[in-house]
Amino acid sequence: MDTLSRLIDLARPQASLDLRCLLAGGFDIDHAPMEAGIAPFHLVLDGACVVETASGAQVALQAGDFMLFPRGAAHRVRDTGRAAATAPLTLSHDGMLPLRRNDGRDAGADLDLLCGRFVYAPGSSALLLDALPDPFHVSLGGVQTLGALQTVIALMRAEAEQRLPGALAIVTALSHALFAMALRVHGHRNASGSGVLALVADARLGASVQGMLSAPERAWTIAELGELAAMSRATYARHFNERAGMTVMDFLTRIRMTIACDLLLRTQRSAAEIGEAVGYQSEAAFGKAFQQSVGMPPGRYRRQPQENDQKSG
């Protein structure tokens, strides 16, 4: 499995579509902050809008733009002209999703917006989701090399409009594909920047990340990882630190803890077995490292989903 696919697999984001918005004229829609583990997203199928973040930043979105709030931050969706919102919002159902409108027309909307969320498990998703900018915005405006991504968006729009049997399942599955493709595009566009996606996009440093992910139990040295990147120990350590924003060993620990979180949630293996699988010789050493990284012992992390279910039940 390639590095980006493995990171997405560990994050295990579950796509859920909330509603479709067909809006015209003036509109101003407030989105409250989400609880931990929920990342709302917007996909502009047609038209344009402005998203105002909690910090007051104004981000213009147009057809084909994807915006994700990895930490569930509050935001507003407004019309580009900032006109006074006079028409009331109504909620109906279009046969596939709840449909929000602010006029009674069947056509002529200035904005066709798909709104949804990715639900993920804090801990196993940290390596990928926590590294993303907030908001995470990928724009396709004027880009000719992203035909595949534009095709996905066109298909999502067609399915949303036609509402044939199975449309919701198709659009939901395409949301996963869209997320993966947006991550890939962002990584390539910001290859000279820093962070996990920049590491993945770097052919030489990415090879060492792949090595860590493939064999987290191995007692890696910086020299060995440098060999995977075809660099000397010192050059590798310097370049990795610059690109990742952390040391090689700190990054390796994050990978190990991310995989440990995934194993705690997905398997019945003991904490000692999981600790050994990610490179710790004793359960005590693993427990201490896990507590420092995740903020709770392995056993409590494993029980969290059940505890949350009981609270919500």
N, C-alpha and C positions, 0 to 999 in steps of 0.2 A: 504494500500500500504506500502511495506517495505521501510526502510529509503533510501537505495541506489536507488531504483526505483523512489522514490519521488524526490530525488536530480537530477536524470537524466531527469525526467519529467519537473522539473523547468528549467533546463539548456536548454532543448528542442533543442539538437543538430540535425541539418539536414545533413544527410550524402550525399555526392556527390562524385562520382568516376570520376577522371580526365583522367587517362590513365593507360595502362599496359606497363611495360618495360621488354623486352627480350634482355639482354645484354651479350656480350661475350668479353673476352680479357680485354684490358684496357679501362676504361671509367671514366669520371670525370664530373658529372652533377651538376651545380649550381642551387640552389633554392633561389630565392629572398625572402625577408621578406614579409609577408602577412599583409593586413590591419586588424584593430581591428575587432574581431568577426569571424575570419577565422582561423581554426586550421588544418593545413595539416597533413596527416598521411601517413605512408608507412607500407605495410604488405608484408613480404617476403614469397612468395608462394613456392619458391624452390631456392636452391643455397645460396649464401652469398654475403655480401657487407660490406663496412665501411661507416658510416655516420660521417661526421666531422661537429661539431656544430660551431656556431659563436665564441665561446670562444676558439676554437681550440681542444676541446676534441674529441677523436676518439672512436666511439662506433661500435663494430662489431655486425652485424646482420646476423642471419642464418634462415633457413626455419622455419616458425612459429613465428618469431619475429614481434612484433607490436611496432611502434614508432609514437608518436603523439607530435606535437609542439603546446601546448595549447595557447601560445601567438604569434604564427605565425613567430617564429624566422627563420632567414636565416640559411641555412645549405647546405652541399654538399654530394652527394652520389658517392662513389668511389669503384673501384674494390679492392679486398682484397690484391692483390699483388702490388698495387700502380704502375702498369705498365703505360707506356706512352700511352695516348689515341690517337690512330692514325686513326681509322676508324670513318668517319663522322656519326653523328646521323641522322636517317631518321624517318619520321612520316607518318604512314599509318593508316589503320583501320582494325581491325580483325573481324568486324561484330558485336561486342559488345561495344568495347571501342577504342579510339585512341591507336595506338600501336607504341611505340618508340623502335627502334633497332639501333644497330651499326654494323651489319653485314648482309649479304644477305642469311644466312642459315635458313632453315626451322626448324631445331632442333639443339640441342647442346648448348643452351644458358647457361652461367654460373650463371645468375641471372634472376629469374622470379619475378618481383616486381609489386605490385598493389599500385597505388598512388591515393590518394583522399583527401577530406577535410571534416571537420565538420564546418558548419556555425551556429553560435549561437548568441543570443542577449546579449550583454554586460549588466550586471545588474542582470538579472534573472539567469544568468549562473555563477555568480561570486563565489557563495559558493562552487561549485564543480570545475569548470575549473581553477579558480585562485589558488586553493589549490594544484593543480597537479604540480609535478616537471616538469621542461622544459629543455630537452625533457622528455616525459613520455614514458618509455620503459618497456615492459613486454616480457620477454624471456621464451620460452617453452623448450629450449634445455635440454634434459635429464630428464625432469619432467614426471613422470609416472602417476601422480594423476590428470592430467588436460585433460583427454580423451575427455570431451565434447568440450573444446576449440579447441583441435586439430581436432576434427570432423568438427567443423565449418570451420576451415581453409581449411581442405581437400575438403569440399563441395564447398567453394568459388573457389578453384583452379579448381575443376572439371567443375564447371559452366563456368569459364573463358575459359577453354580449349575447351569445347564442343560447347559453344555459341548457345545453343538451344533457341527457342522462350521463352521469359521471363527471360533469363539469367541475364540481367542487373538489372531488378527489384529484382531478388533473391539475387544477390551479394550485391546490395545496402542495402537491408533489413538485410542481414547477417552482414554488416558493423556495424549496430546499435547493433546487438547482440554481436559482437566481442568487441565493446567498453565497453558494460556493463560487460561482462565477464572479460575483462582485468582490469577494475576497481575493481572488486571483488577479483581477484587474487592478485593485488597489495596491496589491503587492508589487506588481510590475511598474505601476506608475510612481510608486514611492520607493523604488529599489535602492535609491541613494540615501534614503532616510534611515530611521531606526525602528526597532520593534520586531515582533515575531514574523509578521508578513514580509518585512524586508529581508529577514534572515532566510525565509523559505525561498524568496525570489533570487537570492544570491547563490549562484551555481556552486561555488566553492564552500562557502560557509554552510549552505543548506545541506551539503553532504554530511557534515558533522552532526547537524541536528537530526538528520535521518538516522545516523548511527546511534545517537542517544535514545531516540524513540524506539528503535528496533531492539536494543539491548540495554534497557535501563539498569539491569542487575549487574552489568559489567563494571569493574572498578576502573573506570575511565581515567586516564591522565590527560593533561592538556597536550602533551607531546603526541599521544595516540590520536586524539581528535584533530590535532594539527596535520597529521599525516593524511587523514581523510580529506582535509581541505587543501592538501598539497601546499602547505605553508610550514615555515619553521615554527617552533613552539612560541617564541616571542612575538613573531608577526601575527600568528593566529590569535593569540590572546589579546593583542592590541586591537586587531580588526574586529574581533568578535565583540569585545567590550564596546567599541564605538557603534557597532551596528545594533547590538541587542540592548544597550543601555544598562547592562549588568555584566558581571564576570561570568566566565564559562561555567565555573562550579555552581554559582548561584542559579544559573539557567538549568543546569543538570538537575539540581535539587527540585526546581519547579516542575520539570518534566516528570521526575520520579513521584512527586506528590500528586500531580495531575493523574497519572496512571494509577496510583494507589487509590485515589478517590473513585475512579472508574471501577476498579476491581471491588472495592468495598460495596458499591451500589449494585453491581451486576452479578457478583458471585457470592457463594457462601464460604469462600476460603477464609481461614483464620487470619487475624492480624499478623501473626508471626509468619505465615506463609506469604502473605502479601508483602510484608516488609522484606523478606528474602527475595521476592520476585522483582523488587525495585532497588535492590542493592544494599540492604541493611543486614548485618550479621546477627542482630538480636532484636527481639520484639521491643525491648526497652529503648534501644537506639532509634528504632523506627517510630515508636510512639512519641518520643521527645521531638524528633524532627517534624512529625506530622502536626503535633500541637503548635509548634513554633510557626509553621507555614500556614495551616488552615484555621488555627485558633480554637481547636477542640480536639479531644482524643479521637482515635479511629472508631471506637465503639459508638460514641455519641454521634459521629458523622453518619455512620451506617444506620442508626436508628431514626435520624431526622425525617426522612420521607414518611415513615409510619407515624411519627409524632405529629407531623403537619397534617396528615390525613385525619387523625383522630381529632385534632383541633377544629378542622373544617367540617367534620362530620356532624 
